[in-house]
Amino acid sequence: MRYALLYLLLLIGASFAHAQQPLYFPPLAGATWATTSPQSLGWCQPRLDSLLNFLGRKGTKSFIILKDGRVVVEQYYGTYTQDSVWYWASASKALTATLVGIAHQQGLVSLDDSVSRYLGRAWTSTTSAQERQITVRHLLTMTSGLDDTPPLPCDNETTDPACLLYLAPAGSRWAYHTGAYRRLLDVLAKASSLPINQYTSQKLTERIGMRGLWVNGVYYSRARDMARFGLLTLANGQWNSLPVLTDAAYRQQMLTPSQAFNQAYGYLWWLNGQTSYKLPGPQQTVLPGALIPSAPADLVAALGKNDQKIYVVPSLGLVVVRQGNSAGNPRLALSSFDTELWRYISALNCTATASTPPAAAPGWHLAPNPATGTTLVRWTTPPPAGSYLQLCTLLGQELRRVPASSATLSLQDVAPGLYIVGCFGPDGRSLGRQRLLVQ
């Protein structure tokens, strides 16, 4: 019986192999980066070829997939090479959020401070009273209340005070406003008494071996630098044994819904797996469902104009990077390319079918997450009859098993910490996994 139990635990642990695999961190200098073969992950070469051909047709310049920090796929197109530099566009926002978190843990910036404390009066064209109400947190959450569609000659990206106009009280609406957001870079420079490139280098990029440069509010780097930043996020703000962003409360707020108006937006990061989302633009329409329905529910993303992408999937240990020109449906952040791309990625496993990628069906997420006492299972697509949910430690030890039809997962007597919740069909096939933080 003891050996049978040990064998069962080994089987369960194997099903969560990504959680057991220690993260690899590449050296800070040089081109050496450990690899993992696609075949070792059970990926089919013809399906990988289809993915790479699809990317080539879509104006891609670089594409990288990391598994637990190791390179699985690294592809460059045309004249673009490993040393070529490209812009991040609005994917730079996620980098800014991380820098604000570092400044916050240093005590240089308070999220509830008025932006005017750092930039002085008249950084906008609002009244003094209206301007004082705009905090650092409002800029992080895109809830400044400033007009995101100012009249010409202004536009959404303009930072000139004459173009930062009052529209609504701070905190009363979500609107994707790059001009307002970019003033966070000035806040960081003022708070640290350092130019933004110097602050970025000292507090972040030198620590993780990343090279890049801010130019007019946009970050530029190589594809591998984007991958390093994604790996830092996957590693919960640590690089190997070196802490970079250690404020756990800030990281949690950064990667969970930050306001009530757009559930798919954290602190300048896009969040998959929520029940609704808003897109950039003046419409203010709330759209039902997940941001990227073909992707894992716990995916978080740095999304930039013309399809600059950094995706991080904690439950699978994945970082995915794409640089290039518009993939055909240009938008400020999300585009149809995101869903198309994740259909290809989700079908890479040889046991997956193109029509039913394992990461996409059925759709489900946990709320609340983080949770205390209980968490609810929200289904966008009902699971097959006989499916079940399993709560495990990161080492694969089963703590709970309940029918998937149950709407509530009890966390009574579960110690605070990070856990894995997996859903399995009646045949034992995985229907997706998510991390759950118990407080």
N, C-alpha and C positions, 0 to 999 in steps of 0.2 A: 504494500500500500504506500509506504514512504517513497519508493522509487517511482510509483505511478504518479504520485502527487508532484514530485520533483519534475517528472517529464511534462506534466500538464503546465506547470509554471514556466518551464522552458519554452513550451509552445506559445503560451500567452506572451512571454517576453519577446519571442521572435516576431510576433505580429506587430509589436511596437518597436521594431529594430531601430527606426529613426530616432526614437527617444533615448535609446541606450548608447547609440553611436556618439562618441565624444566629438565635439566640434574641432575641426582643423583650422588653424590660422596661418596663412602664408607669411613668410618672412617679411620684415618691414622694407627690405631693399632687395633688388634683383628680380629676375623673371621667374624664379622657381615657384611653382604652385602645384601641390599634390593633386592627383586626378583620381577619378573613379570611372570605370568603363560603363557605358550605357547597358551593356549585356549583363553586368553584375547586378543591375537593378531590375532586370527582367524586361528591359525595353527592346522592342523589335526594331531592327535596323531599317526596314522599309518604311515604318511609321516615322522614324527619326528623319529619314531622307525626305519624306513628304513635308514634315515640319520645316526643315531647312530650305526646301524649294519654295514653300509658301512664303517664308520670310524674305527670300530673294526677290520674289515677285512684288513684295510690298514695300520696296524702297529701303530695306534694312541695311545698315552699315555694320553693326556688330550685334551679336547675340551670345549670351552666356547663361548657363544653368549651373549653379552650385548645389551639391547635395552634402549637407553637414560640413560645408566649407570647402569641399573638394570640387574641382572642375569636372563636370560631366560632359558639357558641350561648350565649345568656344569657337565661334564662327565669325569670319570677317568677309565682307563683300566688296567687290570692285577694288578700288585703290586704297580702301580703308584698312588699317593694320592695327596690331596690338598697341602701337604707340601713337595712333591718331587721336586727336582731341576733338570733342564735340560738345555742344551745349546741353545742359540738363533741362532748360526751359523751366516750367513750373514744378518739375521734380525737385528743383532747388528748395522749394518750400519745406519739404521734409527735412532737408539738411539744416535749414534755419530753425525748425522746431527743436532739433537735437541740440543746436548751439544755445538756444534759449534755455533749454533744460540744464545744460552745463553751467551757464551763467546763474541760473536760479539756485543750483546746488552750491555754487560759490558764494552766494549771498549778494551777488552784484545786481540782480534783478528780482523784483517781486511781481508776480503775475497780476496782482490786484492793484498795483500802482497805476496811476494815471500816466499815459504816455508822455504827457506834458512835463512830468517830473524829469524826464531824460532829454526831451527835445525842446523844452521851453514853450512859451506861448506862441500861437500863430503858426503851428505846423500844418494846420488846416485853415479853411475859410469859414469855419463855424464860429459861433459865439464862444466867448471864454467859458461860460457855464457848460455848453454842449461839449466842448473840447475836453474839459476836465473829466467828463464822464467816461471817456474812451480809455480803457485800460490795456495793458499788455495782453491780458487774456482775450480781450475782444479782437485784437489783431491776430492772435493765434487761432481763433475759432471762426474767423470771417464774420464777426457780428459787430463791426464797428458802427454800423448805421450810416456810414458815408455812402455817397451815391456811386454805385459801381458802373453806371452808364452816364457819366457826366457829358455835358454838351461839348461839341467841337469848339476849339481844337484839342480838347482833352480826350483821353480814352481810358480804358480800364487799367492801364499800366502806369499812368502818369502819377508821379509823386509830388509834383509841384503843389504847394499849398492852395493856389488858385483853383486847382482841379479837385481838391478833396473837399467836397461840398456836403452839407448836412442833408440827409434824406429822412432819417428816422432815429429815435433814441437808441443809443448804444445798447446792445444786448437784445433788441426787439426783433431782429430779422437776420437770416443768413444770406450772404451774397458773396460770390467769388470775386474778390476785389484785389487785384495784384498791386495796384498803386498804394493802397493802404497797408497791405501786408509788408511791402518792401521797407516801410519805415522801421520794421523790427531790426533790420540790419544796422540802421542808424542808432537805434536803442542799444544794441550790443556794443557798437563802437564807442558810444558815449559812456556807457556803464563801465566798460573795461579800460577806457582811455587808450585803446589800440585801434588801428585801422582794421576793418573787418577781415581782410586777408590774413593779417598777422594774428588776430585772435583765433580765426579758424585753424590756422596752421599750428599754433601753440597748444590749443586745447583739444583738438580733434585729429586733424589729418596726420600730423607727425606721429601720433600715438598708434595709428593703425596702418601706416605706410601708404597713405593716400596722397596723391598729388592733384592739384587743381587750382583754379583761380576764379574769384568773383570779378565779373566785368559788367558794370551797369546793372547790378542787382540779379544777375544770372550766373550760375556756376558752370564752369567748363572743365572737363577732365576726360581721361581715357575710360573705356568700358570697364576695365578691371578696377578702377577707382570707385565707380558706381557699385561694383560687386562687393568691394571691401566695406563700403558704407552699408549695404544691405546685410552683410554678414555681421557687422556690429549690432545692427538692429535685431537680427535673429538671435544673437548671443546676449540679449538683454542688457546692452550697454557696456559689455566687457570685451576687451580684446586680449585673448589668451587669459593671463592672470592679471592684466592691467585694467583697473576700473576707469571708464571714460564718462559714461552717464550713469551714475550710481543711484540716483534718486528714483526709487521704485514707484513711489506715488506719482511722480511726474510722468514716468514712462507709461504707467497704467492709464493716466488721463490722456496722454498723447495718442494712444492706440485704441481708445474706446470712444463712443459717441460723446462729443464735447459740449453739445447744446441740444435743444429740443427741436430745432427746425430742420436739421439734416442729419439723420441717424448715421449716415455713411461717412461722416467727417469727424476726425479727431482734432488734434492739434496739427493742422496742415498736412495730415496723412489721410488718405482715402481708405475706407473700411468696407470689406465685403461681408456678406452674411447677415446684413441687417434687414429689417422688414420693409424699408423704404429708403429712398435717396432723392437728392436734388442734384441737378447739373448746373454748371456755370451758365449764366445768361439772365436776362431780365424777367423770364417767365415766372419764376418762383413756383414751379409746378412740383408737387411731391409725387414721385413715381413709385409704384408698389414693387416689392421684390428686392432681390439682391442686386448689388452694383454690377457684378460679373457672374451671372448665374452658372457659367460653365467652370468656374474656379472654386477651390476649397473655401468654405465659409470663413475660415480664420485668416484668409489672405488680407494683408495690408499693403498699400501701394503708394509710391511716389509717382505721380502722373504728370507729364509735361506736354505742352503743345507739340503737335506733329508726332505724337506717339513715342515720346521719350518715356521709358518705363523702368521702375525698380519694383519688383514684386517680392514680398517676403511671406513665406507660408510656414509658420512655426510647427504646425502639426506634422508636416512632411520634411522639415529640415531643408527647405528649398529657398534659394535666392535666384531670381530670374531678372536679367537685364536686357533691355533692347534700346539701341540708339539708331537714329536714321531720319529719313524724310517721312512726311505724312504717309500713312499706310492706305490712304484713299478716302478717308472720311474725316477731314481735319476738324478738330475741336480743341478747346482749351485744355481739357484733361482727358476725360473718358471718351472713347470712341468705340465703334463696332469692332475695331481691331482687337480690343481686349478680350471680348467674348470669343471671337474667331481663334485667336492665339491659344486660349486656354482649352478650347475643344481639341486642338492638336496635342497640347501637352498632356491633357487628361487621358488621351487615348494611346500614349506611348507604350504603356505596359502591354505585353503580348497577350494577356488575358482579358484586356479591355476591348470593348467593341466601339466602333466609331459612333454608333447611335446612342450608346449608353456609357459615357465616360464615368469611371468610378467616383470621381470627385464631384460629379454634378447631380447624381441621382441616388437616393432622394435628397431634396434640399432640406436642411434642418440647421438650427442653431440653438444655442443656450442663452437664456435670459432670465435673471440677470447674470452677468459674468464680468467681474468677480461676483461671488455669491456667498451668502451666509445662511445656513439652515437648509435651504432648498434652492434648486434652480429649475426652471421650466423648460421643457423641450418644445420648440416651435417648429412645426413642419410646414414647408411650402409644397411638398409633394408627399402624400402618405406613404409610409414604408410598406413593403410586402407583409402579408400576414405571417406571424411567427418570428418577426425580427425582434432583436433585443438590444438593449443598451448596456454598456459595461463601463464602470468607473474603475480606473487603475492608477496606481502610482506610476511615476516615470520609469520605474524598473520593471513594470509589467505585473505587479501584484494586484489581483482583482479584489476590489473592496465592495462593489455593488454589482448586481445584475438584475435588470428589470425589463419587462416587456416594453418594446418600443412604443406600443400604443399608450403607455402610461405618460401622462403629461407632466408629472413631477418626479424629479430625482432628489431623494432625500440626502442631505449632507450631515445629518446628525451623527455626532461622534467622529467626524472626519476632521483631522487636524488641519489647521491653516497651512496652505502651501499650494503647489502647482500639480495638477493631475491631468490625466488623459481620459476623455470620454469617447468611446468608440461605439459605432452602430454597426450591427452585423445582421445580414439577412438570415433566413431560416436555414440556408445551406452553409452558413459560416462565412460567406463572402463579405469583406469589409464594405460598408456603405459610407465611409468617411469617419474621420477622427477630429476632435477639437481639444484644445487645451482649456482647462477650467481652473481659475484661480479661486481658491476657497479662503475666505478671510476669517 
